[in-house]
Amino acid sequence: DFATPRAILTGHDYEITCATICAELGLVISGSKEGPCLIHSMNGDLLRTLEGPVRLEGPENCLRPKLIQASREGHCVIYYENGLFCVFSVNGRLQATMETNDKIK
């Protein structure tokens, strides 16, 4: 038997740097190198775009997601390359932010 994809997820303009699946809610959340994080259904439908807080213009201030995790309660935590943590609801609302100088892996 050959494995075939269940769905093809589209919407990112750059390479994917992080992704998570929340099977309980039927969601796939992914982040790309130079763009926002996207929430898709397991069927491949684009549901939401998660935009981090507005930063100053310029390439050094671009929010680049490195780690992403979703909870079964409907929260999504994203760690960005510049030390910023953001918590979003699955409805796309930014709920909290926190900055750290620590290196998170």
Phi, psi and omega in degrees: 000141178257137177283135177236149181293144177284325179202156174250122182264129182237164175135335179275144177263345182232175183296146180284131180252338179203153179202155176212155177240131174248092184296327181297324180259355180070039184237149170238126181241129183223152178234146181244166186304316185234028184212187182283171172271145182239145174250124177243155169281165178296342178274354177102001180284131176284121184257315187211159170242131179258107180260128176289175180299150181293130178245171174298151179291150177129152184295331181287343181256007178293134178279113181248108181292136178248320181228146180213140179212140178242148177254160179288349176276354177100023176251147178233124178254128179237131174253124180262156184306328184273013177090017182258128171259138175228140175246126179241153167276163178290350174276359176093005182274129175287121184257326182201154174224155176205137178254147179220151175263357180285153175271118182256131179233000000 
